[in-house]
Every structure is written in structure tokens, then in C-alpha cells.
């Protein structure tokens, strides 16, 4: 994992309101201010795709955000293995995809809410506190900046993520 390769962020799920992909895109835009080479892959389908594509366009990061649609699970896992961090700002209680991301060695940036908030420890990611929307977006963005700016922390969290799932 060399420093000159783009910092790769991935998010997976149905493109619906509950999943908060708008927050993912806004937090990623904050990361791009510090790390212009960063890339975001969004895997999933749903009714919000056109508005999410428009949001990325409005934020000036459309060329950095790839919408790959719904993929077979094996392809999603392969994408995860090529990524540096998994973002999941959903208000879901379960979030099994968070466990899958951790199992692939991805630090997870999520909200401290429900299952994801319980699955993600400070050793393997960032479970940001819930608050006003803009604060959540800034916290998510800061977590991404921390991981992108310190690849050693990112690699340490990656190893911890795998270990955490095994335990």
C-alpha cells in the first residue's frame, strides 16, 4: 500500500434515505479538500442515485465519485479489499455490511448508533457521535482525514478490524 496510490473510500448499500449516502458524499468532499487524489466508490442501487450524483456534481467532486450500481457479493468484497476505509453513516440498527468490511480489514467510519456503533471500536475505526447534521458530516470528514493523513494508523486499524471480527 504505497502513499502515492489514491486513498480509496468505499460505501455500500441501497441508495435510500435511511443509508445517508448524502452524508457520505459531503464528508468525502471535506476529505478531498486535504486529499485531492481521494476516490469514493458507492456500490448499491436505489431511487436516490440521480440526486446523489447531482450532489457530487454540485460539490465539485463528481469525477472522484464512482457509482458502480448493485454488484454480486464477491465483487463487493473484492472492491473492499482494494479500499482503505469503509464509510457507513446509516441510522440502521443492524448493518451487517459493517462486519463484512471489518472482516476485509477495513477501518470503518460510522455513526455511534445501533449495531455499527457497537461493532466499531476505537481500535478499528471511528463511531462518530450523533448531533446536528453539519456536525456529523464534519466528524465523518475528520475521521476520513485522520485515516488518509496517517497511513500507519490506517494500517493498524485494518489489522485490528480483522482481529476484532475473528474475536
Secondary structure, DSSP 8 states (H G I E B T S, - for coil): --TTS--EEEEES-SSGGGTHHHHHHHHHHHHHH-TT-EEEEE---TTHHHHHHHHHHTT-GGGEEEEES--HHHHHHHHHT-SEEEE----S--HHHHHHHHTT-EEEEESSHHHHHH--TTTEEEE---SHHHHHHHHHHHHHHHHH-HHHHHHHHHHHHHHHH-
